[in-house]
Amino acid sequence: MSGDEIDQLSPEPRYLQLAAILRGQIERGELRSGDALPSQATMVQQYGVARMTASRAVRLLVNEGLAVIVPGMGAFVARR
């Protein structure tokens, strides 16, 4: 299993796994300052998670200061 996949059998909550995937993409520069994070619908389809899981992962990144939510527009990588 690659680092950009959710391990459905892992005891680690899926929202933490998804946040780690997105965090890694930010740290590697795959997602840069000001870039939009994938939409919840995209995360649901790409990673096989529930919308609530995607929402929790994004909120965790917001709490860590790595992302910001712009009402009506979505979530973006925070400017550094």
N, C-alpha and C positions, 0 to 999 in steps of 0.2 A: 504494500500500500504506500503510495507516495505521500509526501507531506502536504499535498493540496487536495486530499480526500478526507471525508469523514469516515472514521472507523466506527461502524454501526455496532460492533461488539465491545467497544471500549467502555470501561466504567466511567470515563471522563464525560461529563455532560456535553452534548452536541454543540450547545451554544459556545462553550469554551473552546472546543475544537475549531469551530468556524471562526471565532475571534482570532485564534492563533494563526489560522490560514491567512486571514485578511491582514493581520499584524505583520506577518512574514512578507506578504506582498508589498506592504508599505516600506518595511525595513530594507527590502531588496531593491526598492525603487521601481517596482512594477506598477505600483500606484503611487503617484507623486502628489505633492502639495497642490490642493485645488482640484484634483481629479475626483470624479464621482465614484462612490463605491457602487458595486453592483446593486441593482434594485432588489427588493425582497423577492419579487417574482423570479428574478434570475437566480438568486441564491437557492430558492426552493427547487428550481429545476436542475441547476448545476450540481448542487451538493446533496439533494434528496432530503432536505430538512423541512420542518414546518415553518410557516410565516413567523410564528412567535419565536422560534429558535433564531431565525435571521434577525428579528427585531432585537432580541436580547443581546446577540453578538454585537450589533451595531451600537447599542446603548453602552455596552462595556467599553468599546473603543472610544466613544464620546467621553465616558467617565475617566478614561486614561489620558484624554487630551489628544488622541490620535485622529479623531474625526469630529465633525460638526454636522448638525442637522439644520438644513435651511427649510423652513416650513413651505410646503407646496413645491419644493424642488428636489428634495432627497438628502442623502448623506454624502459628505465630501471629506476627503483627506484634509486634516487641519493644516493651516499654513504654519510654517515653522520659521 
